[in-house]
Amino acid sequence: MAKKRAFISFDAEHDDDLRVMVAEQAELPDTPFDFADRSAKELPTSDWKEKVKNRLKNVDLMIVICGEHTDSANGVSAELSMAKELGLPYFLLKGRSDKTCVKPKSASALEKMYSWTWDNLKLLVAGSR
């Protein structure tokens, strides 16, 4: 089975270490996904949204890593909104097991945030959510 191409959305200001951890997991021999693209720590330009939408059109799913400040990360919220508009499958992943993690503003209260374990991540990428 071909690996799924994943866009990783995360709070670049506070959670780059979590992005690194997902990228490292993508290198494991039994991983079901490739780390295709990610949020960028850059100032939004007039064409930022168009660039992100184009990147989202080239992946199979979005992994939203939720940290302690994700609710104030406007870029993550915008990326999730774009994924929803495009009908791109996504899931919310609790980035820090020992901290209170929060969802992006564009996530509904009903959307579940999943625990980050290797087994869970493989199931979520496969569509179990």
Backbone as XML, in Angstrom:
<?xml version="1.0"?>
<chain id="A" units="angstrom">
  <residue number="1" name="MET">
    <atom name="N" x="0.838" y="-1.178" z="0.000"/>
    <atom name="CA" x="0.000" y="0.000" z="0.000"/>
    <atom name="C" x="0.889" y="1.250" z="0.000"/>
  </residue>
  <residue number="2" name="ALA">
    <atom name="N" x="0.542" y="2.213" z="-0.807"/>
    <atom name="CA" x="1.317" y="3.448" z="-0.897"/>
    <atom name="C" x="1.151" y="4.269" z="0.373"/>
  </residue>
  <residue number="3" name="LYS">
    <atom name="N" x="2.213" y="4.927" z="0.752"/>
    <atom name="CA" x="2.152" y="5.794" z="1.922"/>
    <atom name="C" x="1.321" y="7.027" z="1.595"/>
  </residue>
  <residue number="4" name="LYS">
    <atom name="N" x="0.605" y="7.529" z="2.600"/>
    <atom name="CA" x="-0.174" y="8.747" z="2.431"/>
    <atom name="C" x="0.744" y="9.945" z="2.639"/>
  </residue>
  <residue number="5" name="ARG">
    <atom name="N" x="0.493" y="10.972" z="1.853"/>
    <atom name="CA" x="1.260" y="12.212" z="1.970"/>
    <atom name="C" x="0.542" y="13.109" z="2.972"/>
  </residue>
  <residue number="6" name="ALA">
    <atom name="N" x="1.248" y="13.537" z="4.024"/>
    <atom name="CA" x="0.639" y="14.298" z="5.106"/>
    <atom name="C" x="1.185" y="15.724" z="5.188"/>
  </residue>
  <residue number="7" name="PHE">
    <atom name="N" x="0.282" y="16.661" z="5.382"/>
    <atom name="CA" x="0.610" y="18.047" z="5.702"/>
    <atom name="C" x="0.527" y="18.147" z="7.220"/>
  </residue>
  <residue number="8" name="ILE">
    <atom name="N" x="1.551" y="18.678" z="7.850"/>
    <atom name="CA" x="1.588" y="18.820" z="9.301"/>
    <atom name="C" x="1.312" y="20.277" z="9.650"/>
  </residue>
  <residue number="9" name="SER">
    <atom name="N" x="0.195" y="20.510" z="10.348"/>
    <atom name="CA" x="-0.154" y="21.853" z="10.794"/>
    <atom name="C" x="0.170" y="21.950" z="12.283"/>
  </residue>
  <residue number="10" name="PHE">
    <atom name="N" x="0.898" y="22.994" z="12.668"/>
    <atom name="CA" x="1.333" y="23.135" z="14.053"/>
    <atom name="C" x="1.643" y="24.594" z="14.340"/>
  </residue>
  <residue number="11" name="ASP">
    <atom name="N" x="1.711" y="24.930" z="15.601"/>
    <atom name="CA" x="2.055" y="26.275" z="16.052"/>
    <atom name="C" x="3.570" y="26.425" z="15.935"/>
  </residue>
  <residue number="12" name="ALA">
    <atom name="N" x="4.020" y="27.057" z="14.861"/>
    <atom name="CA" x="5.454" y="27.164" z="14.583"/>
    <atom name="C" x="6.205" y="27.933" z="15.668"/>
  </residue>
  <residue number="13" name="GLU">
    <atom name="N" x="5.523" y="28.809" z="16.356"/>
    <atom name="CA" x="6.177" y="29.612" z="17.391"/>
    <atom name="C" x="6.468" y="28.804" z="18.662"/>
  </residue>
  <residue number="14" name="HIS">
    <atom name="N" x="5.592" y="27.845" z="18.973"/>
    <atom name="CA" x="5.726" y="27.114" z="20.240"/>
    <atom name="C" x="5.991" y="25.617" z="20.101"/>
  </residue>
  <residue number="15" name="ASP">
    <atom name="N" x="5.680" y="25.042" z="18.963"/>
    <atom name="CA" x="5.666" y="23.583" z="18.867"/>
    <atom name="C" x="6.506" y="22.996" z="17.733"/>
  </residue>
  <residue number="16" name="ASP">
    <atom name="N" x="7.567" y="23.671" z="17.349"/>
    <atom name="CA" x="8.401" y="23.122" z="16.276"/>
    <atom name="C" x="9.028" y="21.794" z="16.683"/>
  </residue>
  <residue number="17" name="ASP">
    <atom name="N" x="9.287" y="21.609" z="17.967"/>
    <atom name="CA" x="9.834" y="20.336" z="18.433"/>
    <atom name="C" x="8.872" y="19.177" z="18.146"/>
  </residue>
  <residue number="18" name="LEU">
    <atom name="N" x="7.577" y="19.448" z="18.202"/>
    <atom name="CA" x="6.579" y="18.410" z="17.904"/>
    <atom name="C" x="6.584" y="18.073" z="16.415"/>
  </residue>
  <residue number="19" name="ARG">
    <atom name="N" x="6.769" y="19.081" z="15.587"/>
    <atom name="CA" x="6.865" y="18.841" z="14.140"/>
    <atom name="C" x="8.067" y="17.954" z="13.847"/>
  </residue>
  <residue number="20" name="VAL">
    <atom name="N" x="9.162" y="18.198" z="14.529"/>
    <atom name="CA" x="10.367" y="17.389" z="14.350"/>
    <atom name="C" x="10.084" y="15.938" z="14.739"/>
  </residue>
  <residue number="21" name="MET">
    <atom name="N" x="9.342" y="15.737" z="15.825"/>
    <atom name="CA" x="9.021" y="14.382" z="16.265"/>
    <atom name="C" x="8.172" y="13.642" z="15.229"/>
  </residue>
  <residue number="22" name="VAL">
    <atom name="N" x="7.195" y="14.318" z="14.631"/>
    <atom name="CA" x="6.374" y="13.675" z="13.589"/>
    <atom name="C" x="7.243" y="13.349" z="12.382"/>
  </residue>
  <residue number="23" name="ALA">
    <atom name="N" x="8.116" y="14.273" z="12.016"/>
    <atom name="CA" x="9.009" y="14.027" z="10.875"/>
    <atom name="C" x="9.899" y="12.818" z="11.132"/>
  </residue>
  <residue number="24" name="GLU">
    <atom name="N" x="10.369" y="12.667" z="12.361"/>
    <atom name="CA" x="11.197" y="11.511" z="12.704"/>
    <atom name="C" x="10.380" y="10.220" z="12.635"/>
  </residue>
  <residue number="25" name="GLN">
    <atom name="N" x="9.120" y="10.266" z="13.078"/>
    <atom name="CA" x="8.275" y="9.079" z="12.998"/>
    <atom name="C" x="7.996" y="8.715" z="11.547"/>
  </residue>
  <residue number="26" name="ALA">
    <atom name="N" x="7.918" y="9.702" z="10.684"/>
    <atom name="CA" x="7.683" y="9.438" z="9.260"/>
    <atom name="C" x="8.835" y="8.672" z="8.633"/>
  </residue>
  <residue number="27" name="GLU">
    <atom name="N" x="9.992" y="8.674" z="9.276"/>
    <atom name="CA" x="11.169" y="7.971" z="8.765"/>
    <atom name="C" x="11.229" y="6.503" z="9.213"/>
  </residue>
  <residue number="28" name="LEU">
    <atom name="N" x="10.377" y="6.110" z="10.134"/>
    <atom name="CA" x="10.389" y="4.728" z="10.613"/>
    <atom name="C" x="9.973" y="3.775" z="9.489"/>
  </residue>
  <residue number="29" name="PRO">
    <atom name="N" x="10.501" y="2.567" z="9.487"/>
    <atom name="CA" x="10.221" y="1.645" z="8.371"/>
    <atom name="C" x="8.752" y="1.240" z="8.239"/>
  </residue>
  <residue number="30" name="ASP">
    <atom name="N" x="7.984" y="1.255" z="9.332"/>
    <atom name="CA" x="6.585" y="0.832" z="9.250"/>
    <atom name="C" x="5.598" y="1.996" z="9.231"/>
  </residue>
  <residue number="31" name="THR">
    <atom name="N" x="6.090" y="3.198" z="8.916"/>
    <atom name="CA" x="5.203" y="4.358" z="8.912"/>
    <atom name="C" x="4.269" y="4.320" z="7.700"/>
  </residue>
  <residue number="32" name="PRO">
    <atom name="N" x="2.998" y="4.702" z="7.907"/>
    <atom name="CA" x="2.043" y="4.711" z="6.796"/>
    <atom name="C" x="1.952" y="6.054" z="6.066"/>
  </residue>
  <residue number="33" name="PHE">
    <atom name="N" x="2.852" y="7.001" z="6.402"/>
    <atom name="CA" x="2.759" y="8.317" z="5.769"/>
    <atom name="C" x="4.128" y="8.905" z="5.481"/>
  </residue>
  <residue number="34" name="ASP">
    <atom name="N" x="4.128" y="9.802" z="4.518"/>
    <atom name="CA" x="5.300" y="10.618" z="4.216"/>
    <atom name="C" x="5.012" y="12.022" z="4.701"/>
  </residue>
  <residue number="35" name="PHE">
    <atom name="N" x="6.002" y="12.654" z="5.216"/>
    <atom name="CA" x="5.922" y="14.027" z="5.692"/>
    <atom name="C" x="6.082" y="14.920" z="4.465"/>
  </residue>
  <residue number="36" name="ALA">
    <atom name="N" x="4.955" y="15.342" z="3.872"/>
    <atom name="CA" x="4.993" y="16.024" z="2.586"/>
    <atom name="C" x="5.153" y="17.540" z="2.696"/>
  </residue>
  <residue number="37" name="ASP">
    <atom name="N" x="4.509" y="18.133" z="3.679"/>
    <atom name="CA" x="4.553" y="19.586" z="3.791"/>
    <atom name="C" x="4.183" y="19.959" z="5.213"/>
  </residue>
  <residue number="38" name="ARG">
    <atom name="N" x="4.357" y="21.246" z="5.524"/>
    <atom name="CA" x="4.097" y="21.680" z="6.894"/>
    <atom name="C" x="3.792" y="23.160" z="6.951"/>
  </residue>
  <residue number="39" name="SER">
    <atom name="N" x="3.317" y="23.573" z="8.134"/>
    <atom name="CA" x="3.119" y="24.991" z="8.394"/>
    <atom name="C" x="4.470" y="25.686" z="8.269"/>
  </residue>
  <residue number="40" name="ALA">
    <atom name="N" x="4.429" y="26.960" z="7.981"/>
    <atom name="CA" x="5.674" y="27.717" z="7.881"/>
    <atom name="C" x="5.655" y="28.867" z="8.875"/>
  </residue>
  <residue number="41" name="LYS">
    <atom name="N" x="6.792" y="29.127" z="9.466"/>
    <atom name="CA" x="6.902" y="30.268" z="10.376"/>
    <atom name="C" x="7.302" y="31.471" z="9.532"/>
  </residue>
  <residue number="42" name="GLU">
    <atom name="N" x="6.303" y="32.039" z="8.926"/>
    <atom name="CA" x="6.542" y="33.195" z="8.065"/>
    <atom name="C" x="5.397" y="34.166" z="8.217"/>
  </residue>
  <residue number="43" name="LEU">
    <atom name="N" x="5.675" y="35.408" z="7.937"/>
    <atom name="CA" x="4.618" y="36.400" z="8.000"/>
    <atom name="C" x="3.671" y="36.179" z="6.825"/>
  </residue>
  <residue number="44" name="PRO">
    <atom name="N" x="2.361" y="36.160" z="7.109"/>
    <atom name="CA" x="1.414" y="35.981" z="6.018"/>
    <atom name="C" x="1.539" y="37.099" z="4.987"/>
  </residue>
  <residue number="45" name="THR">
    <atom name="N" x="1.623" y="36.694" z="3.740"/>
    <atom name="CA" x="1.663" y="37.651" z="2.641"/>
    <atom name="C" x="0.298" y="37.629" z="1.974"/>
  </residue>
  <residue number="46" name="SER">
    <atom name="N" x="0.113" y="38.472" z="1.006"/>
    <atom name="CA" x="-1.182" y="38.543" z="0.341"/>
    <atom name="C" x="-1.542" y="37.236" z="-0.354"/>
  </residue>
  <residue number="47" name="ASP">
    <atom name="N" x="-0.543" y="36.465" z="-0.752"/>
    <atom name="CA" x="-0.829" y="35.204" z="-1.445"/>
    <atom name="C" x="-0.591" y="33.969" z="-0.565"/>
  </residue>
  <residue number="48" name="TRP">
    <atom name="N" x="-0.427" y="34.181" z="0.752"/>
    <atom name="CA" x="-0.157" y="33.086" z="1.683"/>
    <atom name="C" x="-1.239" y="32.013" z="1.624"/>
  </residue>
  <residue number="49" name="LYS">
    <atom name="N" x="-2.487" y="32.425" z="1.694"/>
    <atom name="CA" x="-3.579" y="31.444" z="1.689"/>
    <atom name="C" x="-3.593" y="30.637" z="0.392"/>
  </residue>
  <residue number="50" name="GLU">
    <atom name="N" x="-3.352" y="31.288" z="-0.713"/>
    <atom name="CA" x="-3.336" y="30.578" z="-2.001"/>
    <atom name="C" x="-2.198" y="29.565" z="-2.050"/>
  </residue>
  <residue number="51" name="LYS">
    <atom name="N" x="-1.046" y="29.945" z="-1.518"/>
    <atom name="CA" x="0.096" y="29.022" z="-1.478"/>
    <atom name="C" x="-0.221" y="27.799" z="-0.623"/>
  </residue>
  <residue number="52" name="VAL">
    <atom name="N" x="-0.828" y="28.029" z="0.546"/>
    <atom name="CA" x="-1.167" y="26.917" z="1.433"/>
    <atom name="C" x="-2.219" y="26.021" z="0.778"/>
  </residue>
  <residue number="53" name="LYS">
    <atom name="N" x="-3.234" y="26.623" z="0.170"/>
    <atom name="CA" x="-4.267" y="25.814" z="-0.505"/>
    <atom name="C" x="-3.651" y="24.939" z="-1.587"/>
  </residue>
  <residue number="54" name="ASN">
    <atom name="N" x="-2.718" y="25.483" z="-2.327"/>
    <atom name="CA" x="-2.056" y="24.690" z="-3.367"/>
    <atom name="C" x="-1.264" y="23.536" z="-2.762"/>
  </residue>
  <residue number="55" name="ARG">
    <atom name="N" x="-0.620" y="23.773" z="-1.632"/>
    <atom name="CA" x="0.119" y="22.692" z="-0.967"/>
    <atom name="C" x="-0.845" y="21.630" z="-0.439"/>
  </residue>
  <residue number="56" name="LEU">
    <atom name="N" x="-1.988" y="22.069" z="0.079"/>
    <atom name="CA" x="-2.972" y="21.129" z="0.613"/>
    <atom name="C" x="-3.580" y="20.261" z="-0.486"/>
  </residue>
  <residue number="57" name="LYS">
    <atom name="N" x="-3.640" y="20.781" z="-1.689"/>
    <atom name="CA" x="-4.194" y="20.010" z="-2.811"/>
    <atom name="C" x="-3.265" y="18.866" z="-3.225"/>
  </residue>
  <residue number="58" name="ASN">
    <atom name="N" x="-2.028" y="18.884" z="-2.739"/>
    <atom name="CA" x="-1.043" y="17.874" z="-3.114"/>
    <atom name="C" x="-0.753" y="16.859" z="-2.015"/>
  </residue>
  <residue number="59" name="VAL">
    <atom name="N" x="-1.624" y="16.798" z="-0.997"/>
    <atom name="CA" x="-1.444" y="15.829" z="0.084"/>
    <atom name="C" x="-2.731" y="15.017" z="0.249"/>
  </residue>
  <residue number="60" name="ASP">
    <atom name="N" x="-2.622" y="13.935" z="1.005"/>
    <atom name="CA" x="-3.767" y="13.058" z="1.239"/>
    <atom name="C" x="-4.501" y="13.367" z="2.532"/>
  </residue>
  <residue number="61" name="LEU">
    <atom name="N" x="-3.807" y="13.987" z="3.473"/>
    <atom name="CA" x="-4.427" y="14.301" z="4.751"/>
    <atom name="C" x="-3.631" y="15.352" z="5.489"/>
  </residue>
  <residue number="62" name="MET">
    <atom name="N" x="-4.262" y="15.908" z="6.523"/>
    <atom name="CA" x="-3.596" y="16.894" z="7.376"/>
    <atom name="C" x="-3.571" y="16.353" z="8.808"/>
  </residue>
  <residue number="63" name="ILE">
    <atom name="N" x="-2.409" y="16.462" z="9.434"/>
    <atom name="CA" x="-2.265" y="16.147" z="10.852"/>
    <atom name="C" x="-2.107" y="17.482" z="11.573"/>
  </residue>
  <residue number="64" name="VAL">
    <atom name="N" x="-3.049" y="17.794" z="12.465"/>
    <atom name="CA" x="-2.993" y="19.037" z="13.221"/>
    <atom name="C" x="-2.443" y="18.707" z="14.606"/>
  </residue>
  <residue number="65" name="ILE">
    <atom name="N" x="-1.246" y="19.175" z="14.885"/>
    <atom name="CA" x="-0.630" y="18.932" z="16.187"/>
    <atom name="C" x="-1.071" y="20.048" z="17.133"/>
  </residue>
  <residue number="66" name="CYS">
    <atom name="N" x="-1.733" y="19.653" z="18.205"/>
    <atom name="CA" x="-2.247" y="20.624" z="19.168"/>
    <atom name="C" x="-1.320" y="20.712" z="20.375"/>
  </residue>
  <residue number="67" name="GLY">
    <atom name="N" x="-0.925" y="21.936" z="20.687"/>
    <atom name="CA" x="-0.082" y="22.195" z="21.840"/>
    <atom name="C" x="-0.798" y="23.106" z="22.822"/>
  </residue>
  <residue number="68" name="GLU">
    <atom name="N" x="-0.046" y="23.694" z="23.706"/>
    <atom name="CA" x="-0.623" y="24.539" z="24.754"/>
    <atom name="C" x="-1.162" y="25.878" z="24.242"/>
  </residue>
  <residue number="69" name="HIS">
    <atom name="N" x="-0.723" y="26.317" z="23.076"/>
    <atom name="CA" x="-1.105" y="27.645" z="22.572"/>
    <atom name="C" x="-1.742" y="27.576" z="21.181"/>
  </residue>
  <residue number="70" name="THR">
    <atom name="N" x="-2.161" y="26.412" z="20.760"/>
    <atom name="CA" x="-2.687" y="26.255" z="19.393"/>
    <atom name="C" x="-3.905" y="27.135" z="19.151"/>
  </residue>
  <residue number="71" name="ASP">
    <atom name="N" x="-4.680" y="27.421" z="20.198"/>
    <atom name="CA" x="-5.857" y="28.262" z="20.024"/>
    <atom name="C" x="-5.501" y="29.698" z="19.642"/>
  </residue>
  <residue number="72" name="SER">
    <atom name="N" x="-4.270" y="30.111" z="19.887"/>
    <atom name="CA" x="-3.853" y="31.468" z="19.504"/>
    <atom name="C" x="-3.004" y="31.476" z="18.234"/>
  </residue>
  <residue number="73" name="ALA">
    <atom name="N" x="-2.815" y="30.316" z="17.624"/>
    <atom name="CA" x="-2.027" y="30.216" z="16.391"/>
    <atom name="C" x="-2.966" y="30.404" z="15.194"/>
  </residue>
  <residue number="74" name="ASN">
    <atom name="N" x="-3.047" y="31.630" z="14.712"/>
    <atom name="CA" x="-3.979" y="31.944" z="13.628"/>
    <atom name="C" x="-3.686" y="31.167" z="12.348"/>
  </residue>
  <residue number="75" name="GLY">
    <atom name="N" x="-2.415" y="30.884" z="12.100"/>
    <atom name="CA" x="-2.054" y="30.128" z="10.906"/>
    <atom name="C" x="-2.613" y="28.715" z="10.941"/>
  </residue>
  <residue number="76" name="VAL">
    <atom name="N" x="-2.549" y="28.067" z="12.094"/>
    <atom name="CA" x="-3.085" y="26.708" z="12.232"/>
    <atom name="C" x="-4.591" y="26.730" z="12.005"/>
  </residue>
  <residue number="77" name="SER">
    <atom name="N" x="-5.258" y="27.698" z="12.590"/>
    <atom name="CA" x="-6.703" y="27.815" z="12.413"/>
    <atom name="C" x="-7.067" y="28.028" z="10.939"/>
  </residue>
  <residue number="78" name="ALA">
    <atom name="N" x="-6.304" y="28.878" z="10.262"/>
    <atom name="CA" x="-6.553" y="29.133" z="8.838"/>
    <atom name="C" x="-6.283" y="27.883" z="8.008"/>
  </residue>
  <residue number="79" name="GLU">
    <atom name="N" x="-5.197" y="27.161" z="8.316"/>
    <atom name="CA" x="-4.883" y="25.933" z="7.568"/>
    <atom name="C" x="-5.978" y="24.890" z="7.753"/>
  </residue>
  <residue number="80" name="LEU">
    <atom name="N" x="-6.486" y="24.754" z="8.976"/>
    <atom name="CA" x="-7.560" y="23.794" z="9.220"/>
    <atom name="C" x="-8.822" y="24.195" z="8.471"/>
  </residue>
  <residue number="81" name="SER">
    <atom name="N" x="-9.135" y="25.473" z="8.459"/>
    <atom name="CA" x="-10.306" y="25.950" z="7.707"/>
    <atom name="C" x="-10.168" y="25.634" z="6.222"/>
  </residue>
  <residue number="82" name="MET">
    <atom name="N" x="-8.975" y="25.825" z="5.688"/>
    <atom name="CA" x="-8.741" y="25.524" z="4.267"/>
    <atom name="C" x="-8.886" y="24.026" z="4.006"/>
  </residue>
  <residue number="83" name="ALA">
    <atom name="N" x="-8.377" y="23.195" z="4.897"/>
    <atom name="CA" x="-8.509" y="21.740" z="4.735"/>
    <atom name="C" x="-9.988" y="21.352" z="4.718"/>
  </residue>
  <residue number="84" name="LYS">
    <atom name="N" x="-10.760" y="21.954" z="5.595"/>
    <atom name="CA" x="-12.201" y="21.678" z="5.638"/>
    <atom name="C" x="-12.868" y="22.095" z="4.325"/>
  </residue>
  <residue number="85" name="GLU">
    <atom name="N" x="-12.518" y="23.271" z="3.829"/>
    <atom name="CA" x="-13.080" y="23.768" z="2.562"/>
    <atom name="C" x="-12.771" y="22.813" z="1.419"/>
  </residue>
  <residue number="86" name="LEU">
    <atom name="N" x="-11.574" y="22.257" z="1.422"/>
    <atom name="CA" x="-11.142" y="21.354" z="0.358"/>
    <atom name="C" x="-11.628" y="19.915" z="0.557"/>
  </residue>
  <residue number="87" name="GLY">
    <atom name="N" x="-12.232" y="19.641" z="1.699"/>
    <atom name="CA" x="-12.664" y="18.282" z="1.995"/>
    <atom name="C" x="-11.503" y="17.341" z="2.285"/>
  </residue>
  <residue number="88" name="LEU">
    <atom name="N" x="-10.397" y="17.892" z="2.749"/>
    <atom name="CA" x="-9.206" y="17.109" z="3.040"/>
    <atom name="C" x="-9.366" y="16.422" z="4.402"/>
  </residue>
  <residue number="89" name="PRO">
    <atom name="N" x="-9.168" y="15.118" z="4.468"/>
    <atom name="CA" x="-9.239" y="14.445" z="5.769"/>
    <atom name="C" x="-8.171" y="14.995" z="6.708"/>
  </residue>
  <residue number="90" name="TYR">
    <atom name="N" x="-8.508" y="15.071" z="7.983"/>
    <atom name="CA" x="-7.570" y="15.578" z="8.981"/>
    <atom name="C" x="-7.920" y="14.985" z="10.336"/>
  </residue>
  <residue number="91" name="PHE">
    <atom name="N" x="-7.012" y="15.123" z="11.267"/>
    <atom name="CA" x="-7.298" y="14.790" z="12.652"/>
    <atom name="C" x="-6.445" y="15.660" z="13.553"/>
  </residue>
  <residue number="92" name="LEU">
    <atom name="N" x="-6.909" y="15.814" z="14.796"/>
    <atom name="CA" x="-6.225" y="16.614" z="15.802"/>
    <atom name="C" x="-5.449" y="15.680" z="16.711"/>
  </residue>
  <residue number="93" name="LEU">
    <atom name="N" x="-4.180" y="15.962" z="16.896"/>
    <atom name="CA" x="-3.290" y="15.111" z="17.669"/>
    <atom name="C" x="-2.791" y="15.879" z="18.890"/>
  </residue>
  <residue number="94" name="LYS">
    <atom name="N" x="-2.991" y="15.317" z="20.072"/>
    <atom name="CA" x="-2.520" y="15.963" z="21.309"/>
    <atom name="C" x="-1.004" y="15.868" z="21.348"/>
  </residue>
  <residue number="95" name="GLY">
    <atom name="N" x="-0.345" y="17.008" z="21.227"/>
    <atom name="CA" x="1.103" y="17.041" z="21.095"/>
    <atom name="C" x="1.886" y="16.799" z="22.364"/>
  </residue>
  <residue number="96" name="ARG">
    <atom name="N" x="1.298" y="17.103" z="23.500"/>
    <atom name="CA" x="2.035" y="16.979" z="24.761"/>
    <atom name="C" x="1.177" y="16.228" z="25.776"/>
  </residue>
  <residue number="97" name="SER">
    <atom name="N" x="1.584" y="15.019" z="26.099"/>
    <atom name="CA" x="0.778" y="14.175" z="26.983"/>
    <atom name="C" x="0.732" y="14.704" z="28.416"/>
  </residue>
  <residue number="98" name="ASP">
    <atom name="N" x="1.727" y="15.473" z="28.808"/>
    <atom name="CA" x="1.802" y="15.958" z="30.178"/>
    <atom name="C" x="1.322" y="17.397" z="30.346"/>
  </residue>
  <residue number="99" name="LYS">
    <atom name="N" x="0.728" y="17.958" z="29.298"/>
    <atom name="CA" x="0.272" y="19.356" z="29.335"/>
    <atom name="C" x="-1.180" y="19.426" z="28.860"/>
  </residue>
  <residue number="100" name="THR">
    <atom name="N" x="-1.812" y="20.562" z="29.126"/>
    <atom name="CA" x="-3.151" y="20.802" z="28.610"/>
    <atom name="C" x="-3.003" y="21.365" z="27.199"/>
  </residue>
  <residue number="101" name="CYS">
    <atom name="N" x="-3.429" y="20.599" z="26.226"/>
    <atom name="CA" x="-3.342" y="21.019" z="24.824"/>
    <atom name="C" x="-4.701" y="21.536" z="24.384"/>
  </residue>
  <residue number="102" name="VAL">
    <atom name="N" x="-4.696" y="22.498" z="23.488"/>
    <atom name="CA" x="-5.935" y="23.133" z="23.041"/>
    <atom name="C" x="-6.056" y="23.046" z="21.521"/>
  </residue>
  <residue number="103" name="LYS">
    <atom name="N" x="-7.286" y="23.060" z="21.073"/>
    <atom name="CA" x="-7.581" y="22.963" z="19.638"/>
    <atom name="C" x="-7.437" y="24.333" z="18.977"/>
  </residue>
  <residue number="104" name="PRO">
    <atom name="N" x="-7.239" y="24.336" z="17.655"/>
    <atom name="CA" x="-7.271" y="25.610" z="16.929"/>
    <atom name="C" x="-8.685" y="26.186" z="16.980"/>
  </residue>
  <residue number="105" name="LYS">
    <atom name="N" x="-8.793" y="27.475" z="16.834"/>
    <atom name="CA" x="-10.103" y="28.147" z="16.899"/>
    <atom name="C" x="-11.078" y="27.611" z="15.865"/>
  </residue>
  <residue number="106" name="SER">
    <atom name="N" x="-10.591" y="27.162" z="14.726"/>
    <atom name="CA" x="-11.494" y="26.699" z="13.666"/>
    <atom name="C" x="-11.980" y="25.262" z="13.870"/>
  </residue>
  <residue number="107" name="ALA">
    <atom name="N" x="-11.521" y="24.599" z="14.924"/>
    <atom name="CA" x="-12.001" y="23.244" z="15.246"/>
    <atom name="C" x="-13.274" y="23.371" z="16.072"/>
  </residue>
  <residue number="108" name="SER">
    <atom name="N" x="-14.216" y="22.496" z="15.818"/>
    <atom name="CA" x="-15.459" y="22.539" z="16.586"/>
    <atom name="C" x="-15.247" y="21.864" z="17.939"/>
  </residue>
  <residue number="109" name="ALA">
    <atom name="N" x="-16.133" y="22.177" z="18.865"/>
    <atom name="CA" x="-16.068" y="21.575" z="20.197"/>
    <atom name="C" x="-16.262" y="20.067" z="20.129"/>
  </residue>
  <residue number="110" name="LEU">
    <atom name="N" x="-16.927" y="19.586" z="19.097"/>
    <atom name="CA" x="-17.213" y="18.161" z="18.964"/>
    <atom name="C" x="-16.051" y="17.352" z="18.397"/>
  </residue>
  <residue number="111" name="GLU">
    <atom name="N" x="-15.082" y="18.041" z="17.827"/>
    <atom name="CA" x="-13.951" y="17.337" z="17.231"/>
    <atom name="C" x="-13.041" y="16.787" z="18.316"/>
  </residue>
  <residue number="112" name="LYS">
    <atom name="N" x="-12.712" y="15.516" z="18.176"/>
    <atom name="CA" x="-11.895" y="14.831" z="19.168"/>
    <atom name="C" x="-10.414" y="15.124" z="18.944"/>
  </residue>
  <residue number="113" name="MET">
    <atom name="N" x="-9.690" y="15.272" z="20.042"/>
    <atom name="CA" x="-8.240" y="15.367" z="19.994"/>
    <atom name="C" x="-7.710" y="14.000" z="20.451"/>
  </residue>
  <residue number="114" name="TYR">
    <atom name="N" x="-6.914" y="13.383" z="19.608"/>
    <atom name="CA" x="-6.439" y="12.029" z="19.861"/>
    <atom name="C" x="-5.091" y="12.022" z="20.567"/>
  </residue>
  <residue number="115" name="SER">
    <atom name="N" x="-4.892" y="11.016" z="21.413"/>
    <atom name="CA" x="-3.599" y="10.832" z="22.083"/>
    <atom name="C" x="-2.546" y="10.450" z="21.053"/>
  </residue>
  <residue number="116" name="TRP">
    <atom name="N" x="-1.352" y="10.963" z="21.252"/>
    <atom name="CA" x="-0.253" y="10.698" z="20.331"/>
    <atom name="C" x="0.547" y="9.504" z="20.814"/>
  </residue>
  <residue number="117" name="THR">
    <atom name="N" x="0.231" y="8.370" z="20.251"/>
    <atom name="CA" x="1.044" y="7.178" z="20.434"/>
    <atom name="C" x="1.362" y="6.690" z="19.025"/>
  </residue>
  <residue number="118" name="TRP">
    <atom name="N" x="2.377" y="5.888" z="18.883"/>
    <atom name="CA" x="2.746" y="5.395" z="17.558"/>
    <atom name="C" x="1.620" y="4.558" z="16.967"/>
  </residue>
  <residue number="119" name="ASP">
    <atom name="N" x="1.022" y="3.674" z="17.766"/>
    <atom name="CA" x="-0.081" y="2.858" z="17.269"/>
    <atom name="C" x="-1.271" y="3.715" z="16.875"/>
  </residue>
  <residue number="120" name="ASN">
    <atom name="N" x="-1.595" y="4.696" z="17.706"/>
    <atom name="CA" x="-2.702" y="5.604" z="17.399"/>
    <atom name="C" x="-2.448" y="6.375" z="16.104"/>
  </residue>
  <residue number="121" name="LEU">
    <atom name="N" x="-1.247" y="6.883" z="15.948"/>
    <atom name="CA" x="-0.917" y="7.667" z="14.759"/>
    <atom name="C" x="-1.082" y="6.828" z="13.496"/>
  </residue>
  <residue number="122" name="LYS">
    <atom name="N" x="-0.640" y="5.591" z="13.531"/>
    <atom name="CA" x="-0.790" y="4.717" z="12.358"/>
    <atom name="C" x="-2.266" y="4.466" z="12.059"/>
  </residue>
  <residue number="123" name="LEU">
    <atom name="N" x="-3.081" y="4.249" z="13.095"/>
    <atom name="CA" x="-4.510" y="4.026" z="12.890"/>
    <atom name="C" x="-5.204" y="5.264" z="12.345"/>
  </residue>
  <residue number="124" name="LEU">
    <atom name="N" x="-4.849" y="6.418" z="12.874"/>
    <atom name="CA" x="-5.459" y="7.678" z="12.440"/>
    <atom name="C" x="-5.128" y="7.971" z="10.978"/>
  </residue>
  <residue number="125" name="VAL">
    <atom name="N" x="-3.889" y="7.761" z="10.598"/>
    <atom name="CA" x="-3.488" y="7.976" z="9.204"/>
    <atom name="C" x="-4.250" y="7.029" z="8.285"/>
  </residue>
  <residue number="126" name="ALA">
    <atom name="N" x="-4.510" y="5.827" z="8.772"/>
    <atom name="CA" x="-5.243" y="4.830" z="7.986"/>
    <atom name="C" x="-6.737" y="5.140" z="7.889"/>
  </residue>
  <residue number="127" name="GLY">
    <atom name="N" x="-7.205" y="6.124" z="8.664"/>
    <atom name="CA" x="-8.596" y="6.527" z="8.579"/>
    <atom name="C" x="-9.465" y="6.158" z="9.759"/>
  </residue>
  <residue number="128" name="SER">
    <atom name="N" x="-8.901" y="5.556" z="10.788"/>
    <atom name="CA" x="-9.667" y="5.175" z="11.980"/>
    <atom name="C" x="-9.860" y="6.389" z="12.881"/>
  </residue>
  <residue number="129" name="ARG">
    <atom name="N" x="-10.969" y="7.058" z="12.674"/>
    <atom name="CA" x="-11.315" y="8.207" z="13.525"/>
    <atom name="C" x="-12.799" y="8.464" z="13.484"/>
  </residue>
</chain>
